[in-house]
Amino acid sequence: MSQIDAVIFDIGNVLLTFDYFIAERALVAHTGIKAPPSLEELHPLRMDHETGRIPREDFVKVVREAFAHDGPEDHFMELWTRIFEVNTQMVEWARSLHGKKPLYLLSNIGCIHHDHIFEEYEFFQSLFVDGIYSYKAGVMKPERRIFELARTQFGIDPTRTLYIDDLVENVKGAEAVGFIGHHYDPSRHDLFEAHLGKLVF
């Protein structure tokens, strides 16, 4: 069994489930355009936003233009950020560890969604000691450098730290730096609970 002294959580599809198509459908319904911008058009822009290569205001301007959104920016932001739901089972598990083990966040995320979820969900403020976010770090998972940054910034021993992520490539990236990785499926939290039996907290 592996001894666990700390836990690092991904955010998307671990603590919160999300669906970008909720925002897409809402914007299309509002603007009346025949079809949303293509994934090929928006994906590189989102990657630039999530690594801090494009300022918030430029990202918002381009996405609004792509969807032909000409209403108030606040309205756009409301539609763009309402894509999350709390994964209650994982959040409650994190709460059960709070004060017993240090908990951290490591997420590929842009400043817009980061600011929104920290305002919307109190547990991001109350449960976690520290976090690394791709838009601030200038690097995204699964690149090795972001996991090395987590190791040094958090001051943790990777061999005694559980890392939880919904993407296999990110788990492998963490394991390459020595972390104990777990590939998480939010629709099968029972599998995660079963896996906990192999760990010592």
C-alpha positions as CSV (number, residue, x, y, z in Angstrom):
1,M,0.0,0.0,0.0
2,S,1.1,3.5,-0.7
3,Q,1.4,6.1,2.0
4,I,-0.4,9.4,1.1
5,D,0.8,12.6,2.7
6,A,-0.9,15.1,0.3
7,V,-3.5,15.1,-2.5
8,I,-3.5,17.2,-5.7
9,F,-6.8,17.5,-7.6
10,D,-7.5,18.4,-11.2
11,I,-10.6,20.6,-11.4
12,G,-12.4,19.8,-14.6
13,N,-14.3,16.5,-14.5
14,V,-12.9,15.8,-11.0
15,L,-14.2,18.5,-8.6
16,L,-16.5,20.1,-11.2
17,T,-18.0,18.5,-14.3
18,F,-18.3,20.8,-17.3
19,D,-19.6,21.0,-20.8
20,Y,-18.5,23.7,-23.2
21,F,-21.4,22.9,-25.5
22,I,-23.8,24.4,-22.9
23,A,-22.2,27.8,-23.5
24,E,-22.1,27.2,-27.3
25,R,-25.8,26.3,-27.5
26,A,-26.8,29.3,-25.3
27,L,-24.7,31.7,-27.5
28,V,-26.1,30.3,-30.7
29,A,-29.7,30.5,-29.4
30,H,-29.1,34.1,-28.3
31,T,-27.4,35.4,-31.5
32,G,-29.3,33.3,-34.0
33,I,-26.3,32.3,-36.1
34,K,-26.8,29.3,-38.3
35,A,-23.9,27.3,-36.8
36,P,-21.3,27.8,-34.1
37,P,-17.7,28.5,-34.9
38,S,-15.8,25.3,-35.6
39,L,-13.8,23.5,-33.0
40,E,-10.7,24.0,-35.2
41,E,-11.3,27.7,-35.0
42,L,-11.9,28.0,-31.2
43,H,-9.6,25.3,-29.8
44,P,-6.2,27.0,-30.5
45,L,-7.7,30.2,-29.1
46,R,-8.7,28.4,-25.9
47,M,-5.3,26.9,-25.6
48,D,-3.7,30.4,-25.9
49,H,-6.1,31.7,-23.3
50,E,-5.4,28.8,-20.9
51,T,-1.6,29.3,-21.1
52,G,-1.8,33.1,-20.7
53,R,-0.6,33.8,-24.3
54,I,-3.6,35.9,-25.1
55,P,-5.0,38.5,-22.7
56,R,-8.5,38.1,-21.3
57,E,-9.9,41.1,-23.2
58,D,-8.5,39.8,-26.5
59,F,-9.9,36.3,-25.9
60,V,-13.4,37.7,-25.1
61,K,-13.4,40.0,-28.1
62,V,-12.5,37.2,-30.6
63,V,-14.9,34.7,-29.1
64,R,-17.8,37.2,-29.1
65,E,-17.0,38.1,-32.7
66,A,-17.0,34.4,-33.6
67,F,-20.4,33.9,-32.1
68,A,-21.7,37.3,-33.4
69,H,-22.5,38.3,-29.8
70,D,-23.1,42.1,-29.7
71,G,-24.9,42.4,-26.4
72,P,-23.3,43.5,-23.1
73,E,-20.1,41.8,-22.2
74,D,-21.6,40.8,-18.8
75,H,-24.2,38.8,-20.7
76,F,-21.6,37.0,-22.7
77,M,-19.7,36.2,-19.5
78,E,-22.8,34.8,-17.9
79,L,-23.3,32.4,-20.8
80,W,-19.6,31.5,-21.2
81,T,-19.2,30.6,-17.5
82,R,-22.4,28.6,-16.8
83,I,-20.9,25.3,-17.8
84,F,-20.1,23.7,-14.5
85,E,-21.7,21.4,-12.0
86,V,-20.3,20.3,-8.7
87,N,-19.1,16.7,-8.4
88,T,-20.5,16.4,-4.9
89,Q,-19.0,13.0,-4.1
90,M,-15.4,14.2,-4.8
91,V,-15.9,17.5,-3.1
92,E,-17.2,15.7,0.0
93,W,-14.2,13.4,-0.1
94,A,-12.0,16.4,-0.2
95,R,-13.8,17.9,2.8
96,S,-13.3,14.7,4.7
97,L,-9.5,15.2,4.3
98,H,-9.4,18.9,5.0
99,G,-7.3,19.6,8.1
100,K,-5.8,16.1,8.0
101,K,-3.8,16.2,4.7
102,P,-2.8,19.3,2.6
103,L,-4.9,19.5,-0.5
104,Y,-3.8,21.3,-3.7
105,L,-5.1,22.1,-7.2
106,L,-3.4,21.7,-10.6
107,S,-5.6,22.7,-13.5
108,N,-5.4,23.6,-17.2
109,I,-7.7,26.6,-17.0
110,G,-8.0,30.2,-18.2
111,C,-8.5,33.3,-16.0
112,I,-12.2,33.7,-16.9
113,H,-13.2,30.3,-15.6
114,H,-10.7,30.4,-12.7
115,D,-12.1,33.6,-11.4
116,H,-15.7,32.4,-11.9
117,I,-15.4,29.2,-10.0
118,F,-13.5,30.8,-7.1
119,E,-16.3,33.3,-6.8
120,E,-19.1,30.7,-7.3
121,Y,-17.9,27.8,-5.1
122,E,-16.7,28.4,-1.6
123,F,-14.8,25.2,-1.3
124,F,-12.0,26.4,-3.7
125,Q,-11.2,29.0,-1.1
126,S,-11.7,26.9,2.0
127,L,-10.3,23.5,1.3
128,F,-7.1,24.0,-0.7
129,V,-3.7,25.2,0.5
130,D,-2.4,26.3,-2.9
131,G,-2.9,25.8,-6.6
132,I,-1.1,25.9,-10.0
133,Y,-3.2,27.1,-13.0
134,S,-1.9,26.9,-16.6
135,Y,-2.8,30.5,-17.5
136,K,-0.5,31.7,-14.7
137,A,2.2,29.1,-15.1
138,G,2.4,29.5,-18.9
139,V,2.5,25.8,-19.3
140,M,-0.2,23.1,-19.6
141,K,-0.5,19.5,-18.5
142,P,0.7,17.0,-19.5
143,E,4.0,18.8,-20.0
144,R,6.6,17.7,-17.4
145,R,7.4,21.3,-16.4
146,I,4.0,21.9,-14.7
147,F,4.3,18.8,-12.6
148,E,7.8,19.8,-11.6
149,L,6.5,23.2,-10.7
150,A,3.9,21.5,-8.5
151,R,6.5,19.5,-6.7
152,T,8.6,22.5,-5.9
153,Q,5.9,25.1,-5.2
154,F,3.9,22.8,-3.0
155,G,7.0,21.4,-1.3
156,I,5.8,17.9,-1.4
157,D,7.3,14.4,-1.9
158,P,5.7,13.1,-5.2
159,T,6.1,9.5,-4.1
160,R,3.7,10.2,-1.2
161,T,1.3,12.5,-3.1
162,L,-1.9,11.3,-4.8
163,Y,-2.6,13.1,-8.1
164,I,-6.2,12.8,-9.5
165,D,-7.1,13.7,-13.1
166,D,-9.7,12.7,-15.6
167,L,-7.3,12.5,-18.6
168,V,-4.9,9.5,-18.9
169,E,-2.1,11.6,-20.5
170,N,-2.1,14.0,-17.5
171,V,-2.0,11.1,-15.1
172,K,1.0,9.6,-17.0
173,G,2.7,13.1,-17.0
174,A,2.3,13.2,-13.2
175,E,3.6,9.7,-12.8
176,A,6.7,10.5,-14.9
177,V,7.7,13.0,-12.2
178,G,7.0,10.4,-9.4
179,F,3.5,11.2,-8.3
180,I,1.0,8.5,-7.5
181,G,-1.5,9.0,-10.3
182,H,-5.2,8.0,-10.5
183,H,-7.3,8.2,-13.6
184,Y,-10.7,9.4,-12.5
185,D,-14.1,9.0,-14.2
186,P,-16.7,11.3,-12.6
187,S,-19.4,8.8,-13.7
188,R,-17.8,6.0,-11.8
189,H,-16.9,7.5,-8.5
190,D,-17.3,4.0,-7.0
191,L,-14.1,2.9,-8.8
192,F,-12.2,5.7,-7.1
193,E,-13.6,4.6,-3.8
194,A,-12.5,1.1,-4.4
195,H,-9.0,2.4,-5.4
196,L,-8.7,4.2,-2.1
197,G,-8.4,0.8,-0.4
198,K,-4.9,0.5,-1.9
199,L,-3.8,3.7,-0.2
200,V,-2.9,4.6,3.3
201,F,-4.0,8.1,4.5
